[in-house]
Amino acid sequence: MIKTRFTEQFRISVPIMNAPMALVAGGALAAAVTRSGGLGVIGGGYAGTLGGEPPLAEEFVKAAGARVGIGFITWALAQAPELLERVLALEPAFIFLSFTDPGRCSRRILKAGVPLICQVQTLAQVGEALAAGASVIVAQGTEAGGHGGARSTLPFVPEVADYLKRHAPEALLLAAGGIADGRGLAAALMLGADGVVIGTRLWAAREALTADAAVARAVAATGDATVRTTAIDALRDVAWPREFSFRVIKNQLTDTWSAREAEAETKRGSLRETYAAARAAGDFDIVPAVAGEAIGLVHGRESVADLVSQITAQAETCLTRGGSCDFR
Ligand SMILES: Cc1cc2nc3c(=O)[nH]c(=O)nc-3n(C[C@H](O)[C@H](O)[C@H](O)COP(=O)(O)O)c2cc1C
């Protein structure tokens, strides 16, 4: 058993949360993580502002009574205050906010007595998250799949740990970005985290809403095959602030555009219809599969229960034996 402040305060048996992955972490994935001893979260993504997202109430039904939270992209949730009211009525175990100042949504969440978890990409954002009332900070490194910033997990997590020790010792810290097996979990705990948020490895889990063809691309690739760019959001015209880029598995679209970010900005929206049609058709040459560097550690589609128990057992071995953990 790995006991941390996170497992104790949230009354869970493994210090693992799934990432609130938009269009991927539905009720089935979240419930499976909770039932495997971790903390499950449904990806509320763009809070319905993007279109084509699964209805949240239905995903809560699919979680079938498991204790799960829900995550949102903060700048999108800020545009949908009525959705926040409907979500609070579903009594989520917590709300997870990421990307831009959570202060614009947090008051209502805290008033409802729901714990607030905030994911940050820079040290400056830690102060904003604490001021907004976050009781858990998730330090996200640039290795992460999906949107993120420029800091790397290895130096960022201990720097946030030191900051919290000085300014908010009661706040919990989770590490995210590139953590996909027991070595990553053990390392995160060594860096000062109380637990981890896992995206990419659980993106490939059987219970995720991820298309088989996307997982097949990840399995065939190595960790060299991802790229982080702002070009995709410009071309498809999704209103991400420029400080956040998108890490995806390279494809024809990113081969053409990822290094031409300024030019893509001048062509904002030019691929909006093409992109929407490709998404509907499941064309991964145009719509890239969204995953992080940890695809190099994804070898197939396993169940959440198997993944969580493997990751935990490996981490226990690492923590007991110290260095030189050989899992091959
Ligand atoms: C497919 C996918 C979708 C994501 N969507 C969101 C999201 O909607 N909101 C969010 O806060 N983070 C999102 N993320 C980022 C995760 O919260 C997390 O930081 C990341 O997955 C951790 O790194 P890893 O992918 O290396 O495990 C997403 C990540 C992936 C892979």
The ligand as an SDF file (V2000), in Angstrom:
LIG
                    3D

 31 33  0  0  0  0  0  0  0  0999 V2000
   -6.5870   13.1830  -24.8120 C   0  0  0  0  0  0  0  0  0  0  0  0
   -6.2910   14.2040  -23.7470 C   0  0  0  0  0  0  0  0  0  0  0  0
   -7.2380   15.1700  -23.4610 C   0  0  0  0  0  0  0  0  0  0  0  0
   -6.9960   16.0890  -22.4470 C   0  0  0  0  0  0  0  0  0  0  0  0
   -7.9800   16.9810  -22.1340 N   0  0  0  0  0  0  0  0  0  0  0  0
   -7.8310   17.7730  -21.0410 C   0  0  0  0  0  0  0  0  0  0  0  0
   -8.9020   18.5840  -20.6010 C   0  0  0  0  0  0  0  0  0  0  0  0
   -9.9710   18.6180  -21.1980 O   0  0  0  0  0  0  0  0  0  0  0  0
   -8.7170   19.3230  -19.4890 N   0  0  0  0  0  0  0  0  0  0  0  0
   -7.5410   19.2880  -18.7800 C   0  0  0  0  0  0  0  0  0  0  0  0
   -7.4490   19.9200  -17.7530 O   0  0  0  0  0  0  0  0  0  0  0  0
   -6.5040   18.5510  -19.2030 N   0  0  0  0  0  0  0  0  0  0  0  0
   -6.6240   17.7810  -20.2980 C   0  0  0  0  0  0  0  0  0  0  0  0
   -5.5830   16.9910  -20.7050 N   0  0  0  0  0  0  0  0  0  0  0  0
   -4.2790   17.0870  -19.9860 C   0  0  0  0  0  0  0  0  0  0  0  0
   -4.3490   16.2760  -18.6980 C   0  0  0  0  0  0  0  0  0  0  0  0
   -5.0860   16.9540  -17.7070 O   0  0  0  0  0  0  0  0  0  0  0  0
   -2.9920   15.9290  -18.0780 C   0  0  0  0  0  0  0  0  0  0  0  0
   -2.2930   17.0690  -17.7260 O   0  0  0  0  0  0  0  0  0  0  0  0
   -2.1060   15.0890  -18.9810 C   0  0  0  0  0  0  0  0  0  0  0  0
   -2.8040   14.0850  -19.6530 O   0  0  0  0  0  0  0  0  0  0  0  0
   -0.9940   14.4570  -18.1400 C   0  0  0  0  0  0  0  0  0  0  0  0
    0.0620   14.0190  -18.9320 O   0  0  0  0  0  0  0  0  0  0  0  0
    0.1370   12.5810  -19.6550 P   0  0  0  0  0  0  0  0  0  0  0  0
   -0.8050   12.6750  -20.7930 O   0  0  0  0  0  0  0  0  0  0  0  0
    1.5490   12.4900  -20.0480 O   0  0  0  0  0  0  0  0  0  0  0  0
   -0.2690   11.5470  -18.6420 O   0  0  0  0  0  0  0  0  0  0  0  0
   -5.7820   16.0700  -21.7250 C   0  0  0  0  0  0  0  0  0  0  0  0
   -4.8290   15.1000  -22.0370 C   0  0  0  0  0  0  0  0  0  0  0  0
   -5.0720   14.1620  -23.0290 C   0  0  0  0  0  0  0  0  0  0  0  0
   -4.0290   13.1260  -23.3120 C   0  0  0  0  0  0  0  0  0  0  0  0
  1  2  1  0
  2  3  1  0
  2 30  2  0
  3  4  2  0
  4  5  1  0
  4 28  1  0
  5  6  2  0
  6  7  1  0
  6 13  1  0
  7  8  2  0
  7  9  1  0
  9 10  1  0
 10 11  2  0
 10 12  1  0
 12 13  2  0
 13 14  1  0
 14 15  1  0
 14 28  1  0
 15 16  1  0
 16 17  1  0
 16 18  1  0
 18 19  1  0
 18 20  1  0
 20 21  1  0
 20 22  1  0
 22 23  1  0
 23 24  1  0
 24 25  2  0
 24 26  1  0
 24 27  1  0
 28 29  2  0
 29 30  1  0
 30 31  1  0
M  END
$$$$
